[in-house]
Amino acid sequence: APNSASAFDMMDCTDANMMKANAVVDKMAAGEKKTMGMKEMTMAKEMMDKKDMAGCKMHMNKAMEMGMGMAK
């Protein structure tokens, strides 16, 4: 798969995908984007706990975009 945001376009909210997204955020250089990515992952986990998969998916994908340098 190409290494672009489209490769992760709306990843489903699963434990495996959460681990992947977490790994991407963990690899980011320290700074504002990493902090924002970590916040998005925290929100994604909270949504997952509430069984809000649409919300979880949105936050997880935002974190992935930040981790891959796609966020503006």
DSSP file with accessible surface (Angstrom, degrees, kcal/mol):
  #  RESIDUE AA STRUCTURE BP1 BP2  ACC     N-H-->O    O-->H-N    N-H-->O    O-->H-N    TCO  KAPPA ALPHA  PHI   PSI    X-CA   Y-CA   Z-CA
    1    1 A A              0   0  132      0, 0.0     6,-0.0     0, 0.0     0, 0.0   0.000 360.0 360.0 360.0 143.8    0.0    0.0    0.0
    2    2 A P        -     0   0   91      0, 0.0     2,-1.8     0, 0.0     5,-0.2  -0.329 360.0-116.0 -65.9 147.3    1.3    3.5   -0.7
    3    3 A N  S    S+     0   0  145      3,-0.1     2,-0.3     4,-0.1     3,-0.0  -0.578  76.3 108.0 -85.8  76.6    2.6    5.4    2.3
    4    4 A S  S >> S-     0   0   35     -2,-1.8     3,-1.3     1,-0.1     4,-0.6  -0.915  86.2 -96.4-143.8 169.8   -0.1    8.1    2.2
    5    5 A A  G >4 S+     0   0   24     -2,-0.3     3,-1.4     1,-0.3     4,-0.1   0.856 119.8  64.3 -58.9 -32.5   -3.1    9.3    4.2
    6    6 A S  G >4 S+     0   0   78      1,-0.3     3,-1.1     2,-0.2    -1,-0.3   0.811  91.5  63.9 -64.6 -25.8   -5.3    7.4    1.8
    7    7 A A  G <4 S+     0   0   43     -3,-1.3    -1,-0.3     1,-0.3    -2,-0.2   0.807 114.4  32.8 -65.0 -26.7   -3.7    4.1    2.9
    8    8 A F  G X< S+     0   0   49     -3,-1.4     3,-1.2    -4,-0.6    -1,-0.3   0.191  84.7 152.7-110.8  12.3   -5.2    4.8    6.3
    9    9 A D  T <  S-     0   0  115     -3,-1.1    -3,-0.1     1,-0.3    -4,-0.0  -0.277  80.8 -20.1 -54.0 113.7   -8.3    6.5    5.0
   10   10 A M  T 3  S-     0   0   92      1,-0.1    -1,-0.3    -2,-0.1     2,-0.1   0.942  82.6-160.2  49.5  61.6  -10.9    5.9    7.7
   11   11 A M    <   -     0   0   20     -3,-1.2    50,-0.2    46,-0.2    -1,-0.1  -0.473  26.5-103.2 -63.3 142.5   -9.3    2.9    9.4
   12   12 A D        -     0   0   95     -2,-0.1     2,-1.6     1,-0.1     5,-0.1  -0.350  33.1-105.6 -69.5 152.6  -11.8    1.0   11.4
   13   13 A a        +     0   0   15     40,-0.1     2,-0.3     4,-0.1    -1,-0.1  -0.621  67.1 138.5 -83.2  86.7  -11.7    1.4   15.1
   14   14 A T     >  -     0   0   59     -2,-1.6     4,-2.5     1,-0.1     5,-0.2  -0.879  66.3-111.3-125.6 161.7  -10.2   -1.9   16.2
   15   15 A D  H  > S+     0   0  118     -2,-0.3     4,-2.3     1,-0.2     5,-0.2   0.905 118.9  52.7 -58.1 -40.5   -7.5   -2.7   18.8
   16   16 A A  H  > S+     0   0   61      1,-0.2     4,-2.0     2,-0.2    -1,-0.2   0.926 111.2  44.8 -63.0 -44.6   -5.1   -3.6   16.1
   17   17 A N  H  > S+     0   0   24      2,-0.2     4,-2.8     1,-0.2    -1,-0.2   0.861 109.8  55.6 -69.7 -33.1   -5.6   -0.3   14.3
   18   18 A M  H  X S+     0   0   10     -4,-2.5     4,-2.7     2,-0.2    -1,-0.2   0.914 108.1  49.3 -62.5 -41.1   -5.4    1.6   17.6
   19   19 A M  H  X S+     0   0  138     -4,-2.3     4,-2.2     2,-0.2    -2,-0.2   0.910 111.4  49.1 -64.6 -40.7   -2.0    0.0   18.2
   20   20 A K  H  X S+     0   0  113     -4,-2.0     4,-2.0     2,-0.2    -2,-0.2   0.930 112.9  46.5 -62.1 -47.6   -0.8    0.9   14.7
   21   21 A A  H  X S+     0   0    0     -4,-2.8     4,-2.4     1,-0.2    -2,-0.2   0.910 111.4  52.1 -63.5 -41.2   -2.0    4.5   15.1
   22   22 A N  H  X S+     0   0   43     -4,-2.7     4,-2.9     1,-0.2    -1,-0.2   0.904 107.8  52.3 -59.8 -41.5   -0.3    4.7   18.6
   23   23 A A  H  X S+     0   0   40     -4,-2.2     4,-1.4     2,-0.2    -1,-0.2   0.902 109.1  49.6 -63.3 -40.3    3.0    3.4   17.1
   24   24 A V  H  < S+     0   0   32     -4,-2.0     4,-0.5     2,-0.2     3,-0.3   0.941 113.5  45.5 -63.9 -46.3    2.9    6.2   14.4
   25   25 A V  H >< S+     0   0    1     -4,-2.4     3,-1.5     1,-0.2    -2,-0.2   0.917 109.2  56.4 -64.6 -40.8    2.2    8.9   17.0
   26   26 A D  H 3< S+     0   0   97     -4,-2.9    -1,-0.2     1,-0.3    -2,-0.2   0.821 103.9  54.4 -59.8 -32.4    4.9    7.5   19.3
   27   27 A K  T 3< S+     0   0  173     -4,-1.4    -1,-0.3    -3,-0.3    -2,-0.2   0.594  86.1 108.6 -78.9 -11.4    7.5    7.8   16.5
   28   28 A M  S <  S-     0   0   27     -3,-1.5     2,-0.1    -4,-0.5     3,-0.1  -0.320  80.3-103.1 -66.8 149.9    6.7   11.5   16.0
   29   29 A A        -     0   0   88      1,-0.1     5,-0.4     5,-0.0    -1,-0.1  -0.423  49.1 -91.5 -67.6 145.7    9.3   14.1   17.1
   30   30 A A  S    S+     0   0   96      4,-0.1     2,-0.3    -2,-0.1    -1,-0.1  -0.298  82.4  85.0 -58.1 141.0    8.4   15.8   20.3
   31   31 A G  S  > S-     0   0   40      1,-0.1     4,-2.4    -3,-0.1     5,-0.2  -0.938  91.0 -47.0 153.8-171.9    6.4   18.9   19.8
   32   32 A E  H  > S+     0   0  156     -2,-0.3     4,-2.6     1,-0.2     5,-0.2   0.887 127.6  50.9 -60.4 -42.8    3.0   20.4   19.2
   33   33 A K  H  > S+     0   0   96      2,-0.2     4,-2.6     1,-0.2    -1,-0.2   0.897 110.6  49.1 -65.5 -38.6    1.9   17.9   16.6
   34   34 A K  H  > S+     0   0   47     -5,-0.4     4,-2.7     2,-0.2    -1,-0.2   0.932 111.0  50.4 -65.6 -42.3    2.9   14.9   18.7
   35   35 A T  H  X S+     0   0   71     -4,-2.4     4,-2.2     1,-0.2    -2,-0.2   0.933 112.8  46.7 -59.4 -44.7    1.0   16.4   21.7
   36   36 A M  H  X S+     0   0   79     -4,-2.6     4,-2.4     1,-0.2    -1,-0.2   0.907 111.4  51.5 -64.7 -41.1   -2.1   16.9   19.4
   37   37 A G  H  X S+     0   0    0     -4,-2.6     4,-2.2     1,-0.2    -2,-0.2   0.905 109.3  50.0 -61.9 -41.5   -1.7   13.4   18.0
   38   38 A M  H  X S+     0   0   95     -4,-2.7     4,-2.3     1,-0.2    -1,-0.2   0.896 109.8  51.2 -65.6 -38.3   -1.6   12.0   21.6
   39   39 A K  H  X S+     0   0  130     -4,-2.2     4,-2.6     2,-0.2    -2,-0.2   0.906 108.8  51.4 -63.5 -41.7   -4.7   13.9   22.5
   40   40 A E  H  X S+     0   0   23     -4,-2.4     4,-2.6     1,-0.2    -2,-0.2   0.911 109.8  49.5 -62.0 -41.2   -6.5   12.5   19.4
   41   41 A M  H  X S+     0   0    1     -4,-2.2     4,-2.6     2,-0.2    -2,-0.2   0.902 109.7  51.4 -65.6 -39.0   -5.5    9.0   20.4
   42   42 A T  H  X S+     0   0   70     -4,-2.3     4,-2.2     2,-0.2    -2,-0.2   0.938 112.2  46.3 -61.5 -44.9   -6.8    9.6   24.0
   43   43 A M  H  X S+     0   0   66     -4,-2.6     4,-2.5     1,-0.2    -2,-0.2   0.897 110.3  53.7 -64.9 -38.5  -10.1   10.8   22.5
   44   44 A A  H  X S+     0   0    0     -4,-2.6     4,-2.5     1,-0.2    -2,-0.2   0.931 109.0  48.7 -61.0 -43.4  -10.3    7.9   20.2
   45   45 A K  H  X S+     0   0   83     -4,-2.6     4,-2.4     1,-0.2    -1,-0.2   0.903 110.5  50.9 -63.7 -40.5   -9.8    5.5   23.1
   46   46 A E  H  X S+     0   0   96     -4,-2.2     4,-1.4     2,-0.2    -1,-0.2   0.916 111.2  47.8 -63.0 -42.1  -12.6    7.2   25.1
   47   47 A M  H  <>S+     0   0   43     -4,-2.5     5,-3.0     1,-0.2    -2,-0.2   0.902 110.3  52.5 -64.4 -40.8  -14.9    7.0   22.1
   48   48 A M  H ><5S+     0   0   28     -4,-2.5     3,-1.8     1,-0.2    -2,-0.2   0.921 106.8  52.8 -61.3 -42.9  -14.1    3.3   21.7
   49   49 A D  H 3<5S+     0   0  127     -4,-2.4    -1,-0.2     1,-0.3    -2,-0.2   0.821 109.8  48.9 -61.2 -31.0  -14.9    2.7   25.4
   50   50 A K  T 3<5S-     0   0  147     -4,-1.4    -1,-0.3    -5,-0.2    -2,-0.2   0.345 116.4-117.3 -88.2   3.8  -18.3    4.4   24.8
   51   51 A K  T < 5 +     0   0  162     -3,-1.8     2,-1.2     1,-0.2    -3,-0.2   0.748  69.3 142.4  63.4  25.9  -18.8    2.2   21.7
   52   52 A D     >< +     0   0   68     -5,-3.0     4,-2.4     1,-0.2    -1,-0.2  -0.733  20.0 171.1 -94.6  84.2  -18.9    5.3   19.5
   53   53 A M  H  > S+     0   0   82     -2,-1.2     4,-2.7     1,-0.2     5,-0.2   0.850  72.2  55.0 -69.6 -32.6  -17.0    3.8   16.6
   54   54 A A  H  > S+     0   0   74      2,-0.2     4,-2.1     1,-0.2    -1,-0.2   0.938 112.5  43.4 -65.5 -43.3  -17.6    6.8   14.3
   55   55 A G  H  > S+     0   0   11      2,-0.2     4,-2.3     1,-0.2     5,-0.2   0.916 114.1  50.7 -65.7 -42.5  -16.1    9.1   16.8
   56   56 A a  H  X S+     0   0    0     -4,-2.4     4,-2.9     1,-0.2     5,-0.2   0.943 110.3  49.6 -59.8 -47.5  -13.3    6.7   17.5
   57   57 A K  H  X S+     0   0   56     -4,-2.7     4,-2.6     1,-0.2     5,-0.2   0.913 109.9  51.1 -59.9 -43.7  -12.5    6.4   13.8
   58   58 A M  H  X S+     0   0   85     -4,-2.1     4,-2.0     1,-0.2    -1,-0.2   0.940 114.5  41.8 -61.8 -48.9  -12.5   10.1   13.3
   59   59 A H  H  X S+     0   0   17     -4,-2.3     4,-2.2     2,-0.2    -2,-0.2   0.907 114.4  51.2 -67.5 -40.9  -10.0   10.8   16.1
   60   60 A M  H  X S+     0   0    0     -4,-2.9     4,-2.3    -5,-0.2    -1,-0.2   0.926 111.0  48.1 -63.5 -42.3   -7.8    7.8   15.3
   61   61 A N  H  X S+     0   0    8     -4,-2.6     4,-2.4    -5,-0.2    -1,-0.2   0.872 108.8  53.9 -68.4 -34.1   -7.5    8.9   11.7
   62   62 A K  H  X S+     0   0   86     -4,-2.0     4,-2.2    -5,-0.2    -1,-0.2   0.919 109.2  49.2 -61.9 -44.0   -6.7   12.5   12.7
   63   63 A A  H  X S+     0   0    0     -4,-2.2     4,-2.5     1,-0.2    -2,-0.2   0.918 110.2  50.7 -61.3 -42.3   -3.9   11.1   14.8
   64   64 A M  H  X S+     0   0    2     -4,-2.3     4,-1.7     1,-0.2     6,-0.2   0.917 108.6  51.9 -62.2 -43.2   -2.6    9.1   11.9
   65   65 A E  H  <>S+     0   0   75     -4,-2.4     5,-3.1     1,-0.2     6,-1.0   0.917 111.1  47.4 -60.4 -42.8   -2.7   12.1    9.6
   66   66 A M  H ><5S+     0   0   16     -4,-2.2     3,-1.4     1,-0.2    -1,-0.2   0.922 110.8  51.8 -62.9 -44.1   -0.6   14.1   12.1
   67   67 A G  H 3<5S+     0   0   22     -4,-2.5    -1,-0.2     1,-0.3    -2,-0.2   0.784 112.2  46.1 -64.0 -27.4    1.8   11.2   12.5
   68   68 A M  T 3<5S-     0   0   45     -4,-1.7    -1,-0.3    -5,-0.2    -2,-0.2   0.303 116.3-112.1 -99.4   7.1    2.3   11.0    8.8
   69   69 A G  T < 5S+     0   0   54     -3,-1.4    -3,-0.2    -4,-0.2    -2,-0.1   0.721  85.6 117.6  74.5  21.0    2.7   14.7    8.4
   70   70 A M      < +     0   0   83     -5,-3.1    -4,-0.2    -6,-0.2    -5,-0.1   0.653  44.2  99.6 -92.8 -20.0   -0.6   15.1    6.4
   71   71 A A              0   0   22     -6,-1.0   -38,-0.0    -9,-0.1    -9,-0.0  -0.420 360.0 360.0 -71.1 146.5   -2.3   17.4    8.9
   72   72 A K              0   0  235     -2,-0.1    -1,-0.1     0, 0.0    -2,-0.1  -0.627 360.0 360.0 -92.8 360.0   -2.4   21.1    8.1
